[in-house]
Amino acid sequence: MTKTFAPPKDHGEKESWPEVKGWPATQAAQTIAHERPDVAVEVLPPGSYVIPGYNGKRVRVHIDDSGNVSEIPKIG
């Protein structure tokens, strides 16, 4: 049986960026990195294979064929 572990949330720190959906990838990644310098930002083109699992020090930014953010980035 596989279990997913999500550590307790740090209160007061931003965990998702709905406002960047539709933005160019570079602008979104810079905004996230500025607001949460403690996390790694990964920009993923369409069809990218990702290893499943929670990582509280990562934000994945999925982009479309135009290079714009296609999903709301969030910690994990």
Secondary structure as UniProt FT lines:
FT   TURN            11..12
FT   HELIX           18..20
FT   TURN            21..22
FT   HELIX           25..35
FT   TURN            37..38
FT   STRAND          40..44
FT   TURN            46..47
FT   TURN            56..57
FT   STRAND          58..63
FT   TURN            65..66
FT   STRAND          68..69
FT   STRAND          74..75
//
